[in-house]
C-alpha cells in the first residue's frame, strides 16, 4: 500500500504509525469503505485511528470495567444494566436525576476507540470517577488485552446469534444513512461482506470465539454473557453480572424487589420510550433512537432466506467446532 491509499486523516499521524498502516492488508466492505486489517480484525480509518491511539495511551486502573461486544449484539442493553447495577446504592429508580433518564447508555459508558481516543492518545479522563471507570469497546480481545498491560480490570462481553446480528446491522446501517431499508442491500454485498468477515471490526465469529476462550481461561476477569440468555433468564443473568462485578444483591434487595426494578427500568421497551432516547443524539454519533429496534431473539428468520441461513450455519459450525460455544 502506498501513502496515497492512506486516508488524509491518518496521514496526519506520526511516521511510525504511517509506516504501520502502510504495511497492513487493505480491502473494502459492502459500501466501498476502505478497511485495514490490524491484529486479525478489519477497521475503517476512523476506527483504526482510535484503536491505535487507545493502545498507545490508555492507562488502565485496577477497578476499570470494560463492556465489550461485536456491534449489534446487545451492547446498549448491557450498558444500561451495568450502570443501574452500580448506581443502585446511590440513586432511586424513581429519581428524576437517575443517569439513565438523563443520558443514553452510550453516553454514560463511552466507547474507547469510537469516542475517547478518536483524536488523541491522551484524552482527558478526569471527569470519569477515579475509583470506578466504565468503558466500552468493539475491539477484538487480543487488541484490547494488549493495552490493558496485565491489569486486573474486568471485561464483560455479550455475544449474540450472528444471524440476528446481521439483520440488526442491516437495519441500523440503513437508518444511519437515512435510506429506506432495502432488501437488495442485505441480499447481495452486505451478506457477502458479513460472511467474509470484511466489515468494520472484522469476523463476528472470530470476535465472539476469542472472548469465549478468554472467559474460560480467565473467568475471574472475563465474563461471557449471551444475549439470548439475558432475554430468557434476565434475573439469573443479572445476578451473575452483579456477582462478577463485586456488587451482589443482598437478601434485603432480593426481597424488596431491587432486581425487578433494575430489569424494568432497563428493559428494551422502557429504554426505547425514554425521552432522552427518543430525541437525543450521541456525541459524534447517531441519533439515540437508532440504537433501539425490536431486540427479539430469532427475528432474523423473518428476513434471511433458507439459503442464507444455511451458509451462516455452515460457517458457524466450522468456526466453533471443538469450542462448545453455541447460540
C-alpha positions as CSV (number, residue, x, y, z in Angstrom):
1,X,0.0,0.0,0.0
2,X,1.4,3.4,-0.9
3,X,0.7,6.6,1.1
4,X,-1.9,7.8,-1.4
5,X,-4.1,4.9,-0.3
6,X,-4.0,6.1,3.3
7,X,-6.9,8.4,4.2
8,X,-5.9,12.0,4.8
9,X,-7.0,11.8,8.4
10,X,-4.4,9.0,9.1
11,X,-1.7,10.8,7.0
12,X,-1.6,13.3,9.9
13,X,-0.2,10.6,12.2
14,X,3.5,10.2,13.1
15,X,5.8,8.4,10.7
16,X,5.8,5.2,12.8
17,X,2.0,5.0,12.6
18,X,2.0,5.8,8.9
19,X,4.6,3.0,8.3
20,X,2.5,0.6,10.3
21,X,-0.7,1.4,8.4
22,X,1.2,1.2,5.0
23,X,2.1,-2.4,5.8
24,X,-1.5,-3.5,6.6
25,X,-3.7,-5.6,4.3
26,X,-6.3,-3.5,2.6
27,X,-9.9,-4.4,1.5
28,X,-13.3,-2.8,1.0
29,X,-16.6,-3.6,2.7
30,X,-20.1,-3.7,1.2
31,X,-20.4,0.0,0.7
32,X,-16.9,0.6,-0.7
33,X,-15.3,1.8,2.6
34,X,-11.6,1.0,2.8
35,X,-10.7,-1.3,5.6
36,X,-7.3,-2.1,7.2
37,X,-6.6,-5.4,8.8
38,X,-4.9,-5.0,12.2
39,X,-4.2,-7.8,14.6
40,X,-6.6,-10.0,12.9
41,X,-9.5,-7.6,12.5
42,X,-10.7,-5.1,9.9
43,X,-11.1,-1.4,10.7
44,X,-12.1,1.6,8.8
45,X,-9.8,4.6,9.0
46,X,-11.7,6.4,11.9
47,X,-11.9,3.3,14.0
48,X,-8.3,2.3,13.3
49,X,-7.1,5.7,14.4
50,X,-9.0,5.3,17.7
51,X,-7.6,1.8,18.2
52,X,-4.0,2.9,17.7
53,X,-4.4,5.9,20.0
54,X,-6.0,3.7,22.6
55,X,-3.2,1.1,22.5
56,X,-0.6,3.8,22.7
57,X,-2.1,5.9,25.5
58,X,-4.6,4.0,27.7
59,X,-3.5,3.7,31.3
60,X,-5.7,1.1,33.0
61,X,-6.8,1.2,36.6
62,X,-7.4,-1.9,38.6
63,X,-11.1,-1.1,39.1
64,X,-11.9,-0.3,35.5
65,X,-14.8,-2.2,33.9
66,X,-14.9,-2.6,30.2
67,X,-18.1,-3.7,28.4
68,X,-17.1,-5.5,25.1
69,X,-19.1,-6.8,22.2
70,X,-19.3,-7.2,18.5
71,X,-21.5,-4.4,17.1
72,X,-25.3,-5.0,17.2
73,X,-25.0,-7.7,19.9
74,X,-26.9,-6.1,22.8
75,X,-24.4,-3.5,23.8
76,X,-26.9,-0.8,24.7
77,X,-28.9,-3.1,26.9
78,X,-25.8,-4.4,28.8
79,X,-24.5,-0.9,29.3
80,X,-27.9,0.2,30.9
81,X,-28.0,-2.9,33.2
82,X,-24.4,-2.3,34.3
83,X,-24.9,1.4,35.0
84,X,-28.1,0.7,37.1
85,X,-26.4,-2.1,39.0
86,X,-23.5,0.1,40.0
87,X,-25.8,3.1,40.7
88,X,-28.4,1.4,42.8
89,X,-26.9,2.3,46.1
90,X,-26.8,6.0,45.1
91,X,-29.9,6.5,43.0
92,X,-33.6,5.6,43.5
93,X,-35.2,4.4,40.3
94,X,-37.9,7.0,40.8
95,X,-35.4,9.8,41.0
96,X,-35.6,12.4,38.2
97,X,-31.8,12.7,38.1
98,X,-31.2,9.0,37.5
99,X,-28.4,8.7,35.0
100,X,-30.4,6.6,32.5
101,X,-33.1,9.3,32.4
102,X,-30.5,12.0,31.6
103,X,-28.3,10.3,29.0
104,X,-28.2,7.4,26.6
105,X,-26.3,4.3,27.8
106,X,-23.6,5.1,25.2
107,X,-23.1,8.5,26.7
108,X,-22.8,7.0,30.2
109,X,-20.4,4.3,29.1
110,X,-18.2,5.8,26.3
111,X,-16.5,3.8,23.6
112,X,-12.7,3.8,24.0
113,X,-11.9,3.7,20.3
114,X,-15.0,5.4,18.9
115,X,-15.2,8.4,21.3
116,X,-12.5,8.8,23.9
117,X,-9.4,8.0,21.8
118,X,-10.5,9.1,18.3
119,X,-8.4,12.2,18.1
120,X,-5.6,11.7,20.7
121,X,-3.8,9.0,22.7
122,X,-4.1,11.2,25.8
123,X,-7.7,12.2,26.2
124,X,-8.9,14.0,29.3
125,X,-10.5,11.2,31.5
126,X,-10.5,13.3,34.7
127,X,-14.3,13.7,34.5
128,X,-14.6,9.9,35.0
129,X,-14.6,8.6,38.5
130,X,-11.0,7.7,39.5
131,X,-12.2,4.7,41.7
132,X,-14.5,3.1,39.2
133,X,-14.5,3.8,35.5
134,X,-16.9,2.3,33.0
135,X,-15.8,2.0,29.3
136,X,-16.9,0.0,26.3
137,X,-15.4,-1.3,23.1
138,X,-16.0,-3.4,20.0
139,X,-12.3,-4.2,19.6
140,X,-11.2,-7.9,19.4
141,X,-9.9,-9.4,22.6
142,X,-6.2,-9.5,21.6
143,X,-6.2,-5.9,20.7
144,X,-7.9,-4.9,23.9
145,X,-5.9,-7.1,26.2
146,X,-2.6,-5.8,24.8
147,X,-3.4,-2.3,26.0
148,X,-4.5,-3.4,29.5
149,X,-0.9,-4.3,30.5
150,X,-2.0,-7.3,32.7
151,X,-4.4,-5.0,34.7
152,X,-6.9,-6.9,36.8
153,X,-9.7,-4.8,35.5
154,X,-12.8,-6.7,34.5
155,X,-14.2,-7.3,31.0
156,X,-17.9,-8.1,30.4
157,X,-18.7,-9.5,26.9
158,X,-22.1,-10.0,25.4
159,X,-22.4,-12.3,22.4
160,X,-25.4,-12.8,20.1
161,X,-26.5,-15.2,17.4
162,X,-24.8,-14.0,14.2
163,X,-28.0,-14.1,12.1
164,X,-29.7,-11.6,14.3
165,X,-26.6,-9.5,14.4
166,X,-26.6,-9.3,10.6
167,X,-30.2,-8.2,10.4
168,X,-29.8,-5.6,13.1
169,X,-26.6,-4.4,11.4
170,X,-28.6,-4.0,8.1
171,X,-31.4,-2.0,9.7
172,X,-29.0,0.2,11.7
173,X,-26.9,0.9,8.6
174,X,-29.9,2.0,6.6
175,X,-31.1,4.2,9.5
176,X,-27.7,5.9,9.8
177,X,-27.6,6.5,6.1
178,X,-31.2,7.7,6.3
179,X,-32.3,5.5,3.4
180,X,-35.2,3.0,3.1
181,X,-34.5,-0.5,4.4
182,X,-33.8,-2.1,1.1
183,X,-33.8,-5.8,0.7
184,X,-31.2,-5.7,-2.1
185,X,-28.6,-4.2,0.3
186,X,-28.9,-7.3,2.6
187,X,-29.2,-9.9,-0.1
188,X,-26.1,-9.0,-2.1
189,X,-22.9,-7.3,-0.9
190,X,-23.7,-6.8,2.8
191,X,-24.4,-10.6,3.2
192,X,-21.2,-11.4,1.3
193,X,-19.1,-8.9,3.3
194,X,-20.5,-10.2,6.6
195,X,-19.8,-13.8,5.7
196,X,-16.3,-13.0,4.6
197,X,-15.7,-11.0,7.8
198,X,-14.7,-8.0,5.8
199,X,-16.7,-5.3,7.7
200,X,-15.7,-2.9,10.4
201,X,-14.4,-4.9,13.3
202,X,-14.0,-8.0,11.1
203,X,-15.3,-11.5,11.5
204,X,-18.1,-11.8,14.1
205,X,-17.4,-15.5,14.8
206,X,-13.7,-14.9,15.4
207,X,-14.6,-11.9,17.6
208,X,-17.0,-14.0,19.7
209,X,-14.8,-17.1,19.9
210,X,-11.8,-15.2,21.2
211,X,-13.7,-13.6,24.0
212,X,-15.3,-17.0,24.8
213,X,-11.9,-18.6,25.1
214,X,-10.7,-15.8,27.2
215,X,-13.6,-16.2,29.6
216,X,-12.8,-19.9,30.0
217,X,-9.1,-19.2,30.6
218,X,-9.5,-16.3,32.9
219,X,-13.1,-16.4,34.4
220,X,-12.2,-14.1,37.3
221,X,-11.6,-11.2,34.9
222,X,-13.6,-12.0,31.8
223,X,-17.4,-12.7,31.9
224,X,-19.1,-14.0,28.8
225,X,-22.8,-13.4,28.6
226,X,-25.2,-14.5,25.8
227,X,-27.8,-12.1,24.6
228,X,-30.3,-14.9,24.2
229,X,-29.8,-16.0,27.9
230,X,-30.2,-12.4,29.0
231,X,-33.6,-12.3,27.3
232,X,-34.7,-15.8,28.5
233,X,-33.4,-15.6,32.1
234,X,-32.8,-11.9,32.9
235,X,-33.0,-12.3,36.6
236,X,-30.4,-15.1,36.8
237,X,-28.1,-13.3,34.3
238,X,-28.3,-10.1,36.2
239,X,-27.3,-11.9,39.4
240,X,-24.3,-13.4,37.6
241,X,-23.3,-9.9,36.4
242,X,-23.7,-8.5,39.9
243,X,-21.5,-11.2,41.4
244,X,-18.8,-10.8,38.8
245,X,-18.7,-7.0,39.3
246,X,-18.4,-7.5,43.0
247,X,-21.7,-5.9,43.9
248,X,-24.0,-8.9,44.6
249,X,-27.6,-8.4,45.6
250,X,-28.3,-8.6,49.4
251,X,-31.1,-10.7,50.8
252,X,-32.9,-7.4,51.6
253,X,-32.5,-6.2,48.0
254,X,-33.8,-9.5,46.6
255,X,-36.9,-9.4,48.9
256,X,-37.6,-5.7,48.3
257,X,-37.7,-6.2,44.5
258,X,-34.5,-4.4,43.6
259,X,-33.7,-6.9,40.9
260,X,-37.1,-6.4,39.2
261,X,-36.7,-2.6,39.4
262,X,-33.5,-2.7,37.5
263,X,-34.9,-5.1,34.9
264,X,-38.0,-2.9,34.5
265,X,-36.0,0.4,34.1
266,X,-33.5,-1.3,31.7
267,X,-36.0,-3.3,29.7
268,X,-35.6,-2.5,26.0
269,X,-39.2,-1.4,25.7
270,X,-38.7,1.1,28.6
271,X,-35.3,2.4,27.4
272,X,-36.7,2.9,23.9
273,X,-39.5,5.1,25.2
274,X,-37.5,7.3,27.5
275,X,-37.5,10.9,26.2
276,X,-33.7,11.0,26.1
277,X,-33.6,8.0,23.8
278,X,-36.4,9.3,21.5
279,X,-34.9,12.8,20.9
280,X,-31.2,12.8,21.8
281,X,-28.1,12.4,19.7
282,X,-24.8,10.7,20.7
283,X,-21.7,13.0,20.6
284,X,-20.1,12.5,17.1
285,X,-22.5,9.6,16.6
286,X,-26.0,8.5,15.5
287,X,-29.4,9.6,17.0
288,X,-30.3,7.7,20.2
289,X,-33.4,6.2,18.6
290,X,-31.2,4.3,16.1
291,X,-29.8,2.1,19.0
292,X,-33.2,0.5,19.5
293,X,-35.2,-1.7,17.3
294,X,-37.0,-5.0,18.1
295,X,-34.3,-6.8,20.1
296,X,-36.1,-10.1,19.6
297,X,-34.3,-13.4,19.5
298,X,-34.6,-15.3,16.2
299,X,-36.0,-12.2,14.4
300,X,-33.6,-13.0,11.5
301,X,-35.8,-15.8,10.3
302,X,-38.2,-13.2,9.0
303,X,-35.6,-11.7,6.7
304,X,-32.9,-14.3,5.8
305,X,-33.6,-16.8,3.1
306,X,-33.1,-20.5,3.9
307,X,-30.0,-20.5,1.7
308,X,-28.6,-17.5,3.7
309,X,-29.3,-19.2,7.0
310,X,-27.6,-22.4,5.7
311,X,-24.5,-20.6,4.7
312,X,-24.2,-18.9,8.1
313,X,-24.9,-22.2,9.9
314,X,-22.1,-23.8,7.9
315,X,-19.6,-21.1,8.8
316,X,-20.5,-21.2,12.5
317,X,-20.2,-24.9,12.6
318,X,-16.7,-24.7,11.1
319,X,-15.5,-21.8,13.2
320,X,-16.9,-23.0,16.5
321,X,-16.0,-26.7,16.1
322,X,-14.5,-28.0,19.3
323,X,-15.3,-24.9,21.3
324,X,-18.6,-26.0,23.0
325,X,-19.9,-22.5,22.1
326,X,-23.5,-22.5,20.8
327,X,-26.2,-19.9,20.3
